[in-house]
Amino acid sequence: MVRGDSVEYARRVNAAADLAGAGVPAAAAARTLASRYGVSVRQARRYLEQAMAAGRVEVPESSVVFTVKLPESLAGRIRSRAHESDRAISAVVAQALAEFLERGAPEGRPRR
């Protein structure tokens, strides 16, 4: 069985939540999920348990590779921050860029 990524996991939990919300009995919902996603009934029950415990979950946006060149010192600082916070470099960079973009254009400079 191939392990699904976080997007697929969220979709499966949401499908389980939809079935549970529609009043489909747990056994039938598990069989439906197992058939639909090619997983075991046991795994399908885990999706149902997650859905019943937390409800629908947000489906994360897919990631793409985006290559940039950075000064060596900045790349080192990013690696250090990622290590200190026990997060992936991509997560640190994504958060920093999102915060930068949310601030908008500096005063006196028009947005392009």
Steps between C-alpha positions, in 0.01 A plus 500: 500500500642839402485756775303812399628852543337763722270620220372149436465434874285812542282402205446153645413633845257747342339221297462305824346806667255535210394136529463523877310827466263336254416238761674209327571228759868473594547150355348598166695828493826314567430257216414788266821688588711185469360435154520861385861556610645151473582475870421237759175517695715546812662812349162627385376469859794718609385768256149473646633524857695815409195649331277424798754643745589820315253535213608624160862611462653768281654365181852642479607670182732296280864605500722572202874519463617861477874549467665828598860608553578651839814638655683223683471680833122534466461134405704410809277712722192333353643153561586595858150638565344185357721281718432708814124487446506132395327584171580442135688771314204525260264569790721779636541663158129467417401667829753782454390570144129488589556749784704726271234498228218562748671821614459637148705763320710736713344844547562731210559212258213389276414134465569343163 
